[in-house]
Amino acid sequence: MNGPALQDRPSASASWRIALPHSAAAVPVARALVRTALAELEHGADCDTAELLTAELVANAVEHTTGDSPIELVVELLPGGCQVEVHDPDPAPPGNLTRPVDTEPDPWQEHGRGLLLIRALSSSCGHRPTESGKAVWFRLPVVPRQWRPA
């Protein structure tokens, strides 16, 4: 697929999949990929929010999994928005995405806010098992053109 053809067809989709190192160095690489993907295709999802939430997912995967297995980032651009997934080798579900609202961690504590941000700022989020662990994901809708910065 080439860029201009995708721009001419709003129903087109595109996806990227990249292995990231199991280290803090993965976070800026993931942010850059998401920003580039959304900007190059002039996609209508909120780039800043996508970057922030991607950074949270990747940082959580690095912090809460062990070993040297790479983390995988999957970015899918769809006509109605974008979906970002982070795959890691730990099959255990992330705690804050599945907790009932009345059992949230204290938002003033150092840890536990990342997944709260994902729940608050995404249109939907969740996790699913994979063959080698789990994928944690979020979706963002396309921002109407009149709401986008000029």
Number of C-alpha atoms within 10 A of each C-alpha: 8 8 11 10 11 16 15 9 10 12 10 13 17 16 13 13 14 15 15 21 16 22 15 15 13 21 22 14 16 25 20 13 19 25 16 13 18 20 13 11 17 12 21 21 24 17 18 12 16 25 20 17 24 27 22 19 25 30 20 21 27 23 12 12 16 12 9 11 13 18 21 21 27 19 23 19 24 19 16 17 18 24 22 25 24 26 26 27 21 18 17 14 16 18 11 19 18 14 11 8 10 6 8 15 15 10 11 8 8 8 11 16 17 20 21 15 14 25 18 11 17 17 13 14 20 18 19 14 16 13 8 11 14 21 27 22 23 22 23 23 17 17 15 9 9 7 7 11 5 5
